[in-house]
Amino acid sequence: MITSPKGFKSATISCGIKKSGKPDLVLIYSEKPATVAATYTSNQVKAAPIIVSQMNAKKGKAQAIIANSGNANCWTGKQGMIDAKAMANETAKALGIKSSLVLVASTGVIGHVMPMDKIIPGIKTAAGQLSYDKGSEAAVGILTTDLRPKEISIKVGNTTIAGIAKGSGMIAPGMATMFAFITTDAQIEAKLFQKLLKSAVEKSFNMVSVDNCMSTNDCVFALANGMAGKAPTKEFATALDKVCIYLAKEIARDGEGATKLLEVRVKGAKGQKDARDGVKALIGSFLLKAAVYGKDKNFGRILQALGTTKAKVNWNRLKWDWELGDKEDVITVDLAAGKEVAVGWGCDLTEGYVEINAKYHT
């Protein structure tokens, strides 16, 4: 649970953003200000909550995350910024902390003004329901087209790292329409925390693709409140990688309309960039994804995708292997040009993806 580390509470409610009445507002709170690390979408179009959170996170400390699903608060002009700031201010007021200590995240339909008449009372209600033992509900409250929640918790000595994530569509390498919230009670210096998170994101969320579409609202927020003391840096880094990779794989596994997880391993690359480019080309290929759905081990799809990159390939010695499974396919490609390796994750392309997105707004 996201509340597994010491000193973290959460609350999840339905405040009426979603017409379905499903949970749509999540509050995560640390009993003491926490060191913050964060990464954000690289899309030129950034939603208002991303901009507000970037400003607040620069101060290096955060104590709360307020997140809603059902409305992205993107492309909403000046009102969008007013609303995102109001979410931070109202959360801070309800918790008795500074608004600069609040991070804001929103996901859902783009271009709709936020229903603040529902959100503000919802924030007050959530603040009154904070609990140590309802962290799993938070993993549900951030979902949109996802079919299942995604959460994990790992012990590192006396400390704990926990994470939740959402994401199912508009997922492409370079961040995606996803949240990942990570909490830890480990004590860690801010610059090191940011460095380790960035490294973990590069190996995980930045190596996932469902549909090659980059979102406007992606973010990974990580809070370390230090309440359990220090953890060995190497072991902490390894655990943080595991948390992020697990959540990234679950996002790919839960891709819109997906029936299979696709894992792609590229080895024998001349450089790390070549390895990563090869992986991204393969997991992003609609032709290959359709072949995975059809259980068609079509090597031509692999060749076509690799050929679009600038990666150095010894074409005369190129090798490939395709392990076909009921729930997961693993494709390994050896470029025979060096020693670098990269791994990434995607999913098959089905009629379900088209159906979901054809009806998403309507």
Phi and psi in degrees as a GROMACS rama.xvg file:
@    title "Ramachandran Plot"
@    xaxis  label "Phi"
@    yaxis  label "Psi"
@TYPE xy
-63.5037  -19.7468  ILE-2
-96.7593  10.2569  THR-3
-63.4688  -40.8693  SER-4
-64.7925  151.427  PRO-5
-59.9965  139.192  LYS-6
83.7599  6.65938  GLY-7
-109.174  136.432  PHE-8
-125.705  162.193  LYS-9
-149.02  161.826  SER-10
-145.539  142.217  ALA-11
-134.003  127.211  THR-12
-137.531  169.083  ILE-13
-105.737  114.385  SER-14
-109.449  3.27478  CYS-15
100.947  9.23533  GLY-16
-68.7015  -45.1849  ILE-17
-84.0146  130.638  LYS-18
-63.3301  -25.2294  LYS-19
-70.1471  -18.3446  SER-20
83.5273  3.71699  GLY-21
-72.1827  161.053  LYS-22
-53.8462  137.033  PRO-23
-144.899  4.70424  ASP-24
-139.019  126.6  LEU-25
-126.423  133.766  VAL-26
-121.609  125.397  LEU-27
-116.964  131.587  ILE-28
-136.432  134.852  TYR-29
-103.656  136.714  SER-30
-63.7837  -21.9553  GLU-31
-135.014  152.955  LYS-32
-53.6062  137.562  PRO-33
-115.022  150.851  ALA-34
-66.7814  135.994  THR-35
-116.159  140.244  VAL-36
-129.358  146.912  ALA-37
-156.861  151.703  ALA-38
-133.414  155.784  THR-39
-136.917  166.23  TYR-40
-55.6509  147.273  THR-41
-99.0102  8.18762  SER-42
-64.12  139.391  ASN-43
-62.8926  -31.173  GLN-44
-89.9625  111.626  VAL-45
-115.201  131.977  LYS-46
-67.3479  156.148  ALA-47
-54.7619  -44.345  ALA-48
-62.8959  -30.4865  PRO-49
-64.5522  -44.8397  ILE-50
-63.3886  -44.3561  ILE-51
-63.4492  -43.7555  VAL-52
-66.576  -37.2587  SER-53
-60.1983  -42.7753  GLN-54
-63.997  -44.7228  MET-55
-70.679  -38.4826  ASN-56
-67.787  -24.2785  ALA-57
-59.4464  -24.0537  LYS-58
-75.8842  -10.5154  LYS-59
87.6907  -6.15149  GLY-60
-131.442  147.927  LYS-61
-150.353  153.173  ALA-62
-130.128  -12.7513  GLN-63
-151.438  151.186  ALA-64
-124.741  125.756  ILE-65
-112.42  122.001  ILE-66
-131.909  137.866  ALA-67
-124.912  153.437  ASN-68
-121.014  154.294  SER-69
106.327  -17.3188  GLY-70
-152.092  126.163  ASN-71
-83.1381  -16.0527  ALA-72
47.4206  50.2814  ASN-73
-124.231  141.056  CYS-74
60.3301  44.716  TRP-75
-117.989  13.8078  THR-76
63.026  -151.342  GLY-77
-61.7047  -35.0069  LYS-78
-63.6517  -34.455  GLN-79
-62.2695  -41.8951  GLY-80
-67.3118  -41.1328  MET-81
-59.1963  -43.6097  ILE-82
-69.3357  -41.1745  ASP-83
-62.8685  -42.0821  ALA-84
-66.6442  -36.4195  LYS-85
-64.7597  -36.9101  ALA-86
-61.5984  -41.6022  MET-87
-67.1534  -44.37  ALA-88
-64.5784  -44.5164  ASN-89
-67.172  -36.4798  GLU-90
-64.6593  -45.1942  THR-91
-61.2243  -43.3593  ALA-92
-62.0734  -42.9216  LYS-93
-67.0272  -28.358  ALA-94
-98.55  -12.0276  LEU-95
73.4473  36.0493  GLY-96
-126.778  174.454  ILE-97
-74.1742  145.012  LYS-98
-66.6526  -24.3706  SER-99
-68.7237  -11.5561  SER-100
-94.6163  7.88635  LEU-101
-111.063  129.256  VAL-102
-102.408  142.412  LEU-103
-119.873  137.739  VAL-104
-140.352  138.52  ALA-105
-137.397  146.266  SER-106
-147.357  147.026  THR-107
144.768  -146.654  GLY-108
-74.2283  137.355  VAL-109
-85.9046  144.511  ILE-110
91.6305  7.29491  GLY-111
-111.467  131.707  HIS-112
-65.2282  142.668  VAL-113
-67.1697  139.241  MET-114
-80.5236  74.9658  PRO-115
-64.2921  -23.3663  MET-116
-65.1167  -19.6543  ASP-117
-98.7162  -36.2805  LYS-118
-71.6868  -43.484  ILE-119
-61.4903  -48.3684  ILE-120
-62.7123  -33.3406  PRO-121
-63.2363  -39.7342  GLY-122
-62.1624  -43.4635  ILE-123
-62.935  -40.9635  LYS-124
-64.8705  -45.1412  THR-125
-61.4743  -41.2851  ALA-126
-61.1725  -30.1861  ALA-127
-83.1534  -6.26804  GLY-128
-115.172  13.0465  GLN-129
-57.5321  137.037  LEU-130
-146.676  152.027  SER-131
-79.8454  -20.2386  TYR-132
-116.017  20.2401  ASP-133
-120.755  28.4465  LYS-134
-61.4902  -32.5097  GLY-135
-66.6515  -26.8384  SER-136
-66.2852  -32.314  GLU-137
-63.2097  -35.5981  ALA-138
-65.5894  -22.9641  ALA-139
-86.7115  -38.6692  VAL-140
-66.3844  -18.2245  GLY-141
-95.1734  0.504668  ILE-142
-76.658  149.264  LEU-143
-119.73  -94.2905  THR-144
-86.7186  1.87941  THR-145
-58.5816  148.98  ASP-146
-96.6808  -19.5689  LEU-147
-151.341  153.432  ARG-148
-72.63  159.659  PRO-149
-132.226  115.843  LYS-150
-150.528  156.548  GLU-151
-158.37  152.695  ILE-152
-144.562  134.298  SER-153
-132.621  137.006  ILE-154
-88.0644  138.933  LYS-155
-131.254  94.0195  VAL-156
63.1043  -125.225  GLY-157
-87.2205  -0.714573  ASN-158
-107.129  167.658  THR-159
-135.203  141.772  THR-160
-119.487  129.904  ILE-161
-130.133  154.297  ALA-162
-152.373  150.051  GLY-163
-131.123  157.774  ILE-164
-151.671  157.562  ALA-165
-133.311  151.765  LYS-166
159.485  135.467  GLY-167
-151.084  -38.0263  SER-168
-135.381  171.852  GLY-169
53.6939  52.3143  MET-170
-118.588  120.998  ILE-171
-147.962  155.484  ALA-172
-55.8147  137.781  PRO-173
100.481  36.4035  GLY-174
76.0351  165.908  MET-175
-151.131  -179.457  ALA-176
-75.9771  80.1915  THR-177
-147.624  152.679  MET-178
-112.037  146.817  PHE-179
-138.756  122.883  ALA-180
-114.114  127.768  PHE-181
-123.963  133.308  ILE-182
-123.599  147.999  THR-183
-152.093  146.662  THR-184
-96.5034  12.0138  ASP-185
-76.1139  149.412  ALA-186
-93.057  123.445  GLN-187
-149.933  142.377  ILE-188
-71.7896  144.358  GLU-189
-58.2473  -47.6955  ALA-190
-64.7262  -39.5948  LYS-191
-67.3303  -40.5527  LEU-192
-60.9226  -44.7928  PHE-193
-64.3783  -40.3667  GLN-194
-63.2208  -44.6714  LYS-195
-68.6621  -38.6721  LEU-196
-66.3018  -44.3839  LEU-197
-58.1133  -43.4407  LYS-198
-63.2273  -43.0256  SER-199
-64.8874  -40.5182  ALA-200
-65.1307  -38.4091  VAL-201
-61.3702  -34.4732  GLU-202
-84.8263  -11.9937  LYS-203
-124.948  -85.5381  SER-204
-63.4329  -27.6927  PHE-205
-85.3117  6.04196  ASN-206
-122.893  32.0612  MET-207
-124.967  139.699  VAL-208
-145.969  131.522  SER-209
-104.239  -44.2873  VAL-210
-143.857  13.3665  ASP-211
63.5679  20.823  ASN-212
-112.339  119.707  CYS-213
-89.0386  132.866  MET-214
-82.5169  168.193  SER-215
-99.4457  -5.31462  THR-216
-125.499  9.30231  ASN-217
-63.2711  145.14  ASP-218
-162.785  149.166  CYS-219
-123.797  117.276  VAL-220
-110.894  131.101  PHE-221
-127.986  128.654  ALA-222
-118.839  130.717  LEU-223
-123.806  108.255  ALA-224
-92.5792  -6.0151  ASN-225
71.8426  9.33016  GLY-226
-73.4882  -11.0085  MET-227
-110.371  7.09199  ALA-228
87.5463  -169.758  GLY-229
-81.6741  152.112  LYS-230
-121.362  147.884  ALA-231
-56.2226  129.582  PRO-232
-56.7985  -45.0025  THR-233
-63.3197  -46.0692  LYS-234
-67.2398  -37.7241  GLU-235
-64.1197  -44.4907  PHE-236
-61.2165  -41.7729  ALA-237
-63.5374  -42.4701  THR-238
-67.022  -39.5556  ALA-239
-63.3205  -41.0104  LEU-240
-58.5593  -45.4362  ASP-241
-62.184  -41.9491  LYS-242
-61.0234  -48.4796  VAL-243
-67.8569  -41.5156  CYS-244
-65.9413  -41.4  ILE-245
-59.9668  -48.1219  TYR-246
-65.1847  -38.8172  LEU-247
-63.0793  -43.3578  ALA-248
-64.2838  -37.3667  LYS-249
-68.0695  -33.1903  GLU-250
-63.657  -46.5241  ILE-251
-63.8017  -41.9363  ALA-252
-62.0904  -32.0345  ARG-253
-97.4204  20.3707  ASP-254
-54.6618  147.62  GLY-255
-56.1004  121.659  GLU-256
76.6073  0.0353622  GLY-257
-71.6568  146.722  ALA-258
-117.473  -10.5836  THR-259
-142.964  146.065  LYS-260
-86.2613  138.089  LEU-261
-115.052  119.68  LEU-262
-107.827  128.571  GLU-263
-118.61  128.155  VAL-264
-118.493  122.667  ARG-265
-112.184  123.084  VAL-266
-125.468  175.036  LYS-267
68.0554  26.3157  GLY-268
-87.3965  151.621  ALA-269
-67.933  -37.0409  LYS-270
-143.995  166.415  GLY-271
-62.7881  -35.9727  GLN-272
-62.8842  -42.0083  LYS-273
-61.4941  -42.0564  ASP-274
-63.3949  -46.2612  ALA-275
-66.9924  -40.8756  ARG-276
-62.2392  -38.9542  ASP-277
-64.0736  -44.7848  GLY-278
-60.9232  -47.2587  VAL-279
-64.149  -36.7276  LYS-280
-64.395  -38.1112  ALA-281
-75.1408  -48.0643  LEU-282
-71.2629  -17.9356  ILE-283
-95.0543  -4.12581  GLY-284
-77.9801  116.238  SER-285
-64.1106  -33.4392  PHE-286
-63.7482  -44.325  LEU-287
-68.025  -40.655  LEU-288
-62.9672  -38.2111  LYS-289
-67.4916  -36.1448  ALA-290
-65.2962  -36.653  ALA-291
-62.4971  -43.4288  VAL-292
-62.2924  -40.4234  TYR-293
-83.7351  3.49149  GLY-294
55.4395  37.3298  LYS-295
-106.047  100.726  ASP-296
-75.5702  71.5457  LYS-297
-91.8821  102.912  ASN-298
-63.7829  -25.6937  PHE-299
-61.3513  -32.0124  GLY-300
-67.3418  -36.0091  ARG-301
-67.0527  -46.7523  ILE-302
-59.5088  -45.4952  LEU-303
-59.3439  -45.8258  GLN-304
-66.6644  -46.194  ALA-305
-61.8948  -35.3008  LEU-306
-66.7749  -17.3282  GLY-307
-80.7559  -11.3302  THR-308
-92.5427  173.942  THR-309
-105.037  15.0591  LYS-310
-65.2975  142.508  ALA-311
-72.9056  122.357  LYS-312
-130.574  130.705  VAL-313
-87.6896  89.3304  ASN-314
-62.1957  -27.3218  TRP-315
-72.9099  -21.5103  ASN-316
-115.963  6.16462  ARG-317
-56.7741  132.526  LEU-318
-127.394  151.829  LYS-319
-146.591  154.562  TRP-320
-143.391  139.471  ASP-321
-131.102  106.629  TRP-322
-91.7596  113.486  GLU-323
-92.6133  126.719  LEU-324
-131.417  169.734  GLY-325
-71.5018  -36.2467  ASP-326
-116.779  -11.7142  LYS-327
-154.051  132.087  GLU-328
-108.83  141.558  ASP-329
-123.044  120.531  VAL-330
-112.387  125.975  ILE-331
-117.627  129.475  THR-332
-125.687  129.551  VAL-333
-105.945  112.425  ASP-334
-76.6672  -13.6613  LEU-335
55.1152  36.6145  ALA-336
-125.557  -2.55518  ALA-337
177.574  -150.649  GLY-338
-125.804  -0.590077  LYS-339
-77.9333  150.04  GLU-340
-132.806  145.677  VAL-341
-145.722  153.037  ALA-342
-131.9  142.64  VAL-343
-149.076  171.296  GLY-344
-136.096  142.86  TRP-345
-145.899  -156.186  GLY-346
-153.12  172.235  CYS-347
-75.2987  163.131  ASP-348
-108.439  119.956  LEU-349
-124.971  172.1  THR-350
-60.3306  -27.3541  GLU-351
-60.7604  -36.01  GLY-352
-62.3783  -44.6932  TYR-353
-64.5117  -42.5422  VAL-354
-62.4356  -45.0154  GLU-355
-61.6446  -45.7009  ILE-356
-81.4312  -22.3561  ASN-357
-68.9619  -27.131  ALA-358
-108.623  4.59577  LYS-359
-57.5935  -47.0329  TYR-360
-88.0081  -26.3268  HIS-361
